[in-house]
């Protein structure tokens, strides 16, 4: 019998894995012992077979158990065990540490749900990629990335996001930070970049580190304030029209056309469209990318697989309009690709063999369930809070109708063992008074049970005394 706690912050497969690991390390389960099959264990514990399979896969990966074809799973001999503990600053840090009451519910807006990552499929695709002795795969590949992968990305972007481009316009890179640094070299020095305020601070840091002048532009209900943009001196505008981070604003078509008109009004102006989590939308039809409306080559489109697959898969891409592509090829085409050909081949297979689409559909359903659970639970806070940003993405905003300040909300939640996040850290300049009572609740990394418990604790923390 394995004791499972439904209300634990740990996933069920992790609880099974940790229990078996402890029993093996302690000698309670001896070397050579055959473990129950994943099916039998799943039936006994009343969990899904995929849950027990994930637990066994982790034990196999760490060398505690060996999978023998047609025979089952057997415990291996433990010669010597070396403990590696998580450490505080200076070492690895645990994502969540229980408080004195043992309650930790972290509504982090960062990260994704990895309990449903298709480990077996990824392992299978990786194995298929390496099954042949392909020497070419271990050589330096094309600077822009593998042509086959770029074509697969082009096809996906056209069908799913309405992006119009050729595979030759796509550059694959190891994460958005690298691609932004590459883009800055293409655009050249002395640029002023307008950024929505609040915004994705990591992009702002990259631009500032390269000497670019940042011009924060406040937002209205439709996105970046176009009149404020026109009044400034920026020649580049960085926007997130499909789901602005962190406010959740979805830019309407009229505002998109105004942005395109602004970009077309002067030579050298461009729009950078960051489409980081457009895959997750819960109301209405998917909104096509701003790039699909661009007829003058003014939109630079950026995307990544970090949100839709996993953060550790550091593969992003940028779509350059033709004038900038020519500059890249003339001045920077000698840069080697920053993503290994093996990783590109794995992703190519994941995309073209239908695994990515199935994974996305599954994650949309899972996130929608969490999204609906959160909104349902938050009804008890309707009287005191306004909810925004709920139509897409993986977080929502709560704004106190009574003007409770961000620090007070965060502090009271922390006293109950719940972590929420203030909006102030996303502002380029001091936060607007309109957002001083707003906190963010992310739901990707918490279970539906944790969501219900967390909102109950928030209600207790924030209600009038």
Secondary structure, 3 states (H helix, E strand, C coil): CCCCCCCCCCCHHHHHHHHHHHHHHCCCCCCCCEECCHHHHHHHHCCCHHHHHHHHHHHHHCCCEEEECCCEEEECCCCCCCCCCCCCCCCCCCCCCCCCCCCCEECCCCCCCCCCCCHHHHHHHHHHHHCCCCHHHHCCCCCCCCHHHHHHHHHHHHHHHCCCCCHHHEEEECCHHHHHHHHHHHHCCCCEEEEEECCCHHHHHHHHHCCCEEEEEEEECCEECHHHHHHCCCCEEEECCCCCCCCCCCCCHHHHHHHHHHHHCCCCCEEEEECCCCCCECCCCCCCCHHHHCCCCCEEEEEECCCCCCCCCCCEEEECCHHHHHHHHHHCCCCCCCCCHHHHHHHHHHHHCCHHHHHHHHHHHHHHHHHHHHHHHHHHHCCCEEEECCCECCEEEEEECCCCCHHHHHHHHHHCCEECEECHHHCCCCCCHHHCCEEEEECCCCCHHHHHHHHHHHHHHHCCC
